[in-house]
């Protein structure tokens, strides 16, 4: 496994593989890896000759009052976790190299970024799209894999790849969960043990919503009221949003006629958690 710190080195590394006709798979991350990240890597590994993982806590996607400074970081631990995959190259640039003085370009995906997290994290998806396009230009992958855990991010990146004619495939992979249902997240380390118990209400409410749909209750207002009630009945929990949206456009739906994504953002104490599920009507 090669640790690559400069943009030029990464570009040269990838170019050497591409001229030989070899396929590069890529998983962008912010590090502090967990089994969810590793599942994306295994998936990309299986479809590529070489696997590149980036570890970069992207300042551009954090708001001024968000957790950029506190975001957990542990490169040595991450490198150990990636050994068995195996990962061929880890790209870990300095923020100053990614955003040198004078940097002023942004990539804006206009519509699918409006609702959900986009409403509460202004500029977040512009920061995400900008860094991901930069990473694509540096790593030049044939395949890039993202988690459905960040559903709006996945839709945004797919949209950008299509709109800008990027010559690569973007794939989503299912959310990995702890045995009790909590979606794995680097931010789960922020939770106290009591908050950790309250956080279970997110995945429980997703299951409840699917049960309601299966039982024939299709009105979004009813489902969302039940979801909010379940989450906020636990201490420390405050729903930031709970929405039912079309899986492709992310526009609100009023009924679950066929398929809809239930997306949640919840503050459990001071920790903001997101989760989602695709609800299907039988
Ligand atoms: P992050 O390091 O949080 O930016 O996440 C890097 C990638 O891992 C993104 O594509 C996430 O959607 C994905 N990811 C995060 N959590 C999970 C999870 N629990 N299961 C699967 N993928 C995940």
Boltz pocket constraint, residues with backbone or C-beta under 6 A from the ligand:
constraints:
  - pocket:
      binder: B
      contacts: [[A, 28], [A, 29], [A, 30], [A, 31], [A, 35], [A, 36], [A, 37], [A, 39], [A, 40], [A, 145], [A, 146], [A, 147], [A, 148], [A, 149], [A, 150], [A, 173], [A, 174], [A, 175], [A, 176], [A, 177], [A, 183], [A, 184], [A, 185], [A, 186]]
      max_distance: 6.0
